[in-house]
Amino acid sequence: MISDTIKLSVIISVHDQAEALEQNLPLFLSSQGEVNYEVIVVDDSSSDETPDVLKRFKNEYPRLYTTFLPHSEFPSPSRRRLALTIGAKAAHSEWIAIVDINRPPVNESWVDFLYNNINKQSEVVSVYRNKKNSIQSWDSLEEASPFICKAERRSGHGHQGNLLTYQRGAYDSIVVRKDRIYDALRLFDKEISSSQLCGLSIKIFLTNIFN
């Protein structure tokens, strides 16, 4: 029996991604299992068919909630961070998963797998699909911050590439306890110098190569 309590909030920020939504959003919305969850999609002022796609899916899937980030003549350095913040404010659960519409789940029970493997004493959990859905737990956001800063720099540039994703800390999704989500989002699109990036890369590689 599925619990009425929402145990996981999944947040997706999109901009002009109607095609990706058509292909992948149903995979996020149709996880099988007992864990009740919600999917929150924040539209960053799309000019393509994204609003129409979201409206149609919203009629089909009760667990889907949509909202938007208004257009601005003075763009923020990180509209993605603003969009995710809007999504976090709408979340109803203790755990918030930040996912990318272009990195869909790889199994039909991904929500149950994820929620049931979260160390509830942790503040941050990262998920790597290419390592048999490996989950990496962090007791504190501060411990996870090098991974977040590296992966989420330049609007998620650190996620690019399919080789050695675990060793590089290029997780596919990240789950943050709600009481730390706003602190975590401050690490998104954080300015990192070349020397800092090199230091983060070495630290992450040494951490993960032995795990």
N, C-alpha and C positions, 0 to 999 in steps of 0.2 A: 504493500500500500504506500502511495506517495504522500509524504508529509505536506501539510499545508504551509509549514514554515519555510520561507525561502532561505536556503543555506549557502547559496553561492550566487553572486551577481557578476555577470560577464559583460564587460564594457568594450565596445568597438567604436573607434573613431573613423569616419570615412569622408572622403572628398572626391567627387566625380568618379565613383567606383561602382556604377550600376551593374556592369558586367560581372565583376567579382562578387557582388551581393547576390545576383541571380544564381551564380554557380555555388557559392560557399555558405551563404547565410542559412539555408535549410539544414546544413550539417551542424551548425552551431545550435540550431533551434530544436533538433530532434534527437537529442541524446536519450538513450534508453536506460531505465533504471529507477531507483527509488528516491534519489536525491532531488528535491525540488529546487529549481533555479530560475533565474530571470536573465534575459539578454537585453542590454541597453545599447542602442545604436545612436551615436551622436553624429548628425550630418553637419559637416563644416561648410555650409553655404555652397552646396553642389550646384553646378549649372547644367548637369546632364540629367538623365532620367532617374537618378538616385532617389529623389523624394517620391516618385511614383512607385518605384520598386518597393520602398519601405512601407508605403501605404498599403500596397497589396499584401505584403507579407504580414503586416500587422493585423489584417482581417483574417488571416489564415492561422496565425500562431498567437494564442492568448498570452504566452510568456514574453512576447516581444514588446518592448517599450521604446519609443523613438522620441528624440528631441533634436535640437539643432543649435549651432553656434551662429549668431547673426553675422552677416557680412559687415566688414568695417573698411572705411577708406584709409585707415591707418593700421595696417596689418601688424599683429603681434609677432615677435620673434618666434613664438611657439604657439601657434593656433592649435596644434595637436594637443599640447599640454592643457590648454584652456578647454578644449572639447572633452578631454578625459576627466577634467575636474568637474565639468557639468554632469557627466555620467556618474561620477562618484557621489555627487550630491543627491542623485536620484536613486542610488542603490539602497536596498532594503536588508541586505545580509551582512553578517560579520566579516565575511571574506569576499574580496573583490578581485576578480581575474581580469587582467588587461590582455586582450588578444588582438591579432591582426587578421583582417578579413582575407588576406592572401596566404595565411598559414592555417588552414582549417584542421579540425581534429581528424585523427587517423583511425579512430575506432568508434563504434556505435554507442559505447557506454562511457564516453570520456569524462562526463561530469561525475559519475559515481567513482570512477577510478581516481580522478583528481581529488575530490573531496575526501574520500576514504583514506587517501594516502597523505593528506596534509597532517603534519605534526602540529597539533593544536597549540603547542607551547611556542611555536615559531611566530615570527612576524612577517616573514617573506618566504615564498616558495617559488622556485623557477622550474619550468618544465621543458624538457628536450625531447622532441618527437623522434629524432634520428638515433637516439640511444635507448631504444625500446621504452619510450615514454619515461625516461629517467626523471626523477624528482629530486631537486636539491633544496634542502631546507636551511634557513638561516634563523638563528635565535633572535637576531636583532637586525633592524634595517641598516644600521651602521656597518654590519658585516657584509651585507648584500650590496652596499652602495657602489663599490668598484664595478660590479657586474652591471648594475643599472646604468651608471654613468657611461660605461663603454658601449653597451648595447643600444641605448636610447639616444645617443648623441646624433645631432643632425637629422632629426625626425626619424630615428630608428635605423640610421645608416649602419650601425654595428651589427644588425641582423643579416646583412647581405652575405651571400656565399653559402654553399652547402657542405664544404669540407671542414672537418674537425670542429664542428659547431660546439660540442661540449667543451673541448679543450680551450676554445676561444671565448667561452661564456656567452655564445650567441643563442640564448634560450628562445623558444618559440612563444612562450607565454609566461606571465608572471602573476602570482597571486599574493595579495598584500592584505594583512588584517586591517579592517576599516579604520581603526584608531590611528594607523600610521600611513594611510593612503595619501594624505595631502603632503606629508613630508617626503614620501616616495616620489610623488609627481614633481616636486621641486628639483629632483635629480634629472628629469627628462629634459633633453636639449640643453644640458648644462655645457657651458663653454669649456673645452678641454684643449690645452696646448699639445703640440706634437710630443714634447718630452713627457707630459703627463699621460698621454695615451700610451706611449711606449712603456711607462712604468706600470700602468694598469694592465696592459696586455701580458707583461711578464708575470705579474702577481697572480692574475687569473689562470694563466697557463700552468704555473707551478702548483696552484691550488687544485686544479682539476685533473692534471696529468696523473696524479697518484690516487684518484678516487674512481 
